[in-house]
Amino acid sequence: LVGSFCITPNTTNLINMAKAPETANKKAATQLKIQAAAKADALAAKKTRRANKKTFAANGAKYAAEYKATEAAAVAARRDAKTNGGFYVPAQPKLVFVIRIRGTIGVDPKAKKVLRLFRLLQIHNGTFVKLNEATERMLRLIEPYVTYGYPSLKSIKDLILKRGFGKVNKQRVPISENAVIQDGLQLDSVQCVDDLIHEIFTVGDNFKATNNFLWPFKLSSPNGGFSSKTKLLHFLEGGEAGARGEEINALIKKML
């Protein structure tokens, strides 16, 4: 008598695998490898998300401190100028937000081309534009069809968080998580929403790629709408078109 033999579930599986055809054994082994690889990838992704969460929180705190310091420096410079009997001249803005307020009927061909360059293809579309000599000339060319001004940090945040869509594989995808920004931009310096807002607000080195990633904002008609009479007039004449400086922030709030 050799001895007693205890059959366990594992032993049963081994016996079944031994009895099964070779192809079935190979398939089962492959499935086990796939499951193990998927589990390892899930654990690695979880660790990466935890690490990214800490990094993104630190970036957000750093940017908040930077914005606060910049604002405090501007207030201090304004007070010093007033104390010394001078005038404080702020730095020239580098960014404007442009909103299309008129349709395509009667649009000049040159103006049409500029509107396409600014990606303002539909009425109430809005985009960020970096200010330089060339874009200033183009803005003057399309002034009858758009309104624009200098967006505040709050306006930029509201636009991206409430109406922000990114371009991922040529598709319009809502920016509902940081993974959308990572997949669409694939930039080491822009990994989360705070990075995106900072890059736009400061007009950083990767502004062009970041701005192209953002789909043109589709805004609503403002509360009360635009008057057909005032829409054709310049903002300085009591109308809606053309440059409106910091007053663009009140219009953005109405159109969100």
Buried (B, 14 or more C-beta within 10 A) or exposed (E): EEEEEEEEEEEEEEEEEEEEEEEEBEEBEEEEEEEEEEEEEEEEEEEEEEEBEEEBEEBBEEBEEEBEEEEEEEEEEEEEEEEEEEEEEEEEEEBBBBBBBBEEEEBEEEBEBBBEEBBBEEBBBBBBBBBEEEBEEBBEBBBBBBBBBBBBBEBBBBBBEEBBBBBBEEEEBEBEEBBBBBEBBEBEEBBBBBBBBBBBBBBBEBBEBBBEBBBBBBBEEBEEEBEEEBBBBBBEEEBBBBBBEEEBBEBBEEBB
